[in-house]
Amino acid sequence: MQVCVLNGSPKGEKSITLQYVRFLELAYPAHTFVTCHISKKIAVIEKNREEWDFVCNVIRDADLVLWATPVYVQHVPSQYKRFIELLFERDAGALFAGKYAASISTSVHFFDQKVHEYLQGISEDLGMNWAGSFSAGMNDLMEEKSQLQLAAFGDDILSASCKRRPVLQVYPPVPRMTRSYVPGSLTGPVDTEGKRVLILHDASEDSSLGKMVRQMEGAFSGEVTTCNLDKIGMKGGCLGCVQCAFENQCMYTDGFSSFWKEQVEPADIIVFAGTIRDRYISARWKEFFDRSFFLGHIPRYTGKQVILLLEGPLAQVPGLRENLSSQFSGSNLVEIVTDEPEDSGLIDALIGSAAERAVQYAVAGVSRPPMFPSVAGRIVLRDAVWGDLRPIFRADHRYFKSHGLYDFPQYQYRKRISRFFFSLFTSLPPVQKRMKPAMKDHMIQGFARVFSESRVLKRLSGNKAV
Ligand SMILES: Cc1cc2nc3c(=O)[nH]c(=O)nc-3n(C[C@H](O)[C@H](O)[C@H](O)COP(=O)(O)O)c2cc1C
């Protein structure tokens, strides 16, 4: 059987993920693996017809397509995303239809599931049968347990393809949206009260998104800077070289880092305006996210208010809302406004309301508590930076240390001592006997003090007893 490996790592042969594929190749010598270095060669694949045809021929000759990619900023690398866009732009679905597909990734398990969901959705859009996915930690292959797991995965996907195992399509096709947003009048621009607003977009002038961007600009009456991603100096996607890890210095000298320092960092409110293409926003946006990795694992948007403006069927793309919502670490997501409503007046109202609340929250310094993806993600990154990544990601380590982000339990000595004695106490059967019937009361008894002593409550209730 012939396996076409579509390598998503911009590092080409030096990809960690590709070492896992190499393991499969050695484990199953009866099968032929042909690798195309998609991300590394994306510029030529896009521009040069021969290179494009070469990749198409490898896909055509294959029985099984293996998407092999690192996880970059909660998704596939921008170059790989561009390749997937090209597949649809150039109508290449027929090359894939009816074949089996599988995905393999390496990462530190930070939103790795999003990559596999995406690649499965894309494979199904291309008419393929999904054979399975494998998400490895970067160095898992050093362990025999992982080698056995990987070998079993190889066996499973090869036999799925060989025996044409029946599969169920999981992701329904994404419907095309044909309606167009027609901007009306807004109720009046909101005074930014000295807060800096930055609108970043990938819109063309007369697209729905272009119109939403202009409407959003008009919704503020103070300082607003609007930038198209084509004009912020990005000359290419992240190369994964990780040279930035020591001092947060990107090896590119194309102006992106200075754009970040001059525009993104000082902004209080950022509007991210993007177009949904296939099952994610555009490769251009992905390039922006990947290039921001020069800041390593440091939360990039702390204290900022964020609005997302999206053109496209967000509600029809499973998992996209969740992925984008957790993208802007440290920020407060005010609203996601899309052009999905048929009533353009509603879109106008949503834009106006989002602008108003963004200013209100920025002035008050408001943010909502994070939910599971952000909470869990922060812990994954904290442990990774403190652990294996620390010798290389020096800048992250310094930041995490100085900002108290290493909030492991072992530093909370008073709490640990009190927990120890409390645990001893609750291990006594007579204590348990008394506690059990009153569990519900115990769990809320601490709040009584909040109601009687909270300064916030006193301020809000005009200092009257609450
Ligand atoms: C720009 C960049 C972004 C990354 N983003 C993530 C991420 O969001 N989640 C994660 O688990 N790992 C992330 N990583 C770690 C890579 O997934 C990991 O190092 C992977 O093994 C690299 O594989 P490769 O050598 O095949 O490119 C990122 C690495 C880079 C360079």
The ligand as an SDF file (V2000), in Angstrom:
LIG
                    3D

 31 33  0  0  0  0  0  0  0  0999 V2000
    4.9400   28.5220   16.6180 C   0  0  0  0  0  0  0  0  0  0  0  0
    4.6730   27.3580   17.5200 C   0  0  0  0  0  0  0  0  0  0  0  0
    3.4410   27.2330   18.0980 C   0  0  0  0  0  0  0  0  0  0  0  0
    3.1610   26.1460   18.9100 C   0  0  0  0  0  0  0  0  0  0  0  0
    1.9100   26.0380   19.4380 N   0  0  0  0  0  0  0  0  0  0  0  0
    1.5830   24.9350   20.1550 C   0  0  0  0  0  0  0  0  0  0  0  0
    0.2520   24.7680   20.6440 C   0  0  0  0  0  0  0  0  0  0  0  0
   -0.6420   25.5900   20.4710 O   0  0  0  0  0  0  0  0  0  0  0  0
   -0.0140   23.6470   21.3340 N   0  0  0  0  0  0  0  0  0  0  0  0
    0.9370   22.7080   21.6000 C   0  0  0  0  0  0  0  0  0  0  0  0
    0.6180   21.7330   22.2650 O   0  0  0  0  0  0  0  0  0  0  0  0
    2.2060   22.8230   21.1320 N   0  0  0  0  0  0  0  0  0  0  0  0
    2.5510   23.9240   20.4070 C   0  0  0  0  0  0  0  0  0  0  0  0
    3.8190   24.0550   19.9210 N   0  0  0  0  0  0  0  0  0  0  0  0
    4.7870   22.9710   20.1260 C   0  0  0  0  0  0  0  0  0  0  0  0
    4.8730   22.0750   18.8770 C   0  0  0  0  0  0  0  0  0  0  0  0
    3.6340   21.5230   18.5650 O   0  0  0  0  0  0  0  0  0  0  0  0
    5.8590   20.9280   19.1230 C   0  0  0  0  0  0  0  0  0  0  0  0
    7.1130   21.4560   19.4010 O   0  0  0  0  0  0  0  0  0  0  0  0
    5.9270   19.9780   17.9470 C   0  0  0  0  0  0  0  0  0  0  0  0
    6.4890   18.7600   18.3950 O   0  0  0  0  0  0  0  0  0  0  0  0
    6.7820   20.4960   16.8120 C   0  0  0  0  0  0  0  0  0  0  0  0
    6.7410   19.5520   15.7700 O   0  0  0  0  0  0  0  0  0  0  0  0
    7.5790   19.6590   14.4480 P   0  0  0  0  0  0  0  0  0  0  0  0
    9.0260   19.5450   14.8120 O   0  0  0  0  0  0  0  0  0  0  0  0
    7.0890   18.5050   13.6400 O   0  0  0  0  0  0  0  0  0  0  0  0
    7.3090   20.9670   13.7950 O   0  0  0  0  0  0  0  0  0  0  0  0
    4.1510   25.1630   19.1540 C   0  0  0  0  0  0  0  0  0  0  0  0
    5.4230   25.3260   18.5910 C   0  0  0  0  0  0  0  0  0  0  0  0
    5.6800   26.4050   17.7910 C   0  0  0  0  0  0  0  0  0  0  0  0
    7.0450   26.5540   17.1740 C   0  0  0  0  0  0  0  0  0  0  0  0
  1  2  1  0
  2  3  1  0
  2 30  2  0
  3  4  2  0
  4  5  1  0
  4 28  1  0
  5  6  2  0
  6  7  1  0
  6 13  1  0
  7  8  2  0
  7  9  1  0
  9 10  1  0
 10 11  2  0
 10 12  1  0
 12 13  2  0
 13 14  1  0
 14 15  1  0
 14 28  1  0
 15 16  1  0
 16 17  1  0
 16 18  1  0
 18 19  1  0
 18 20  1  0
 20 21  1  0
 20 22  1  0
 22 23  1  0
 23 24  1  0
 24 25  2  0
 24 26  1  0
 24 27  1  0
 28 29  2  0
 29 30  1  0
 30 31  1  0
M  END
$$$$
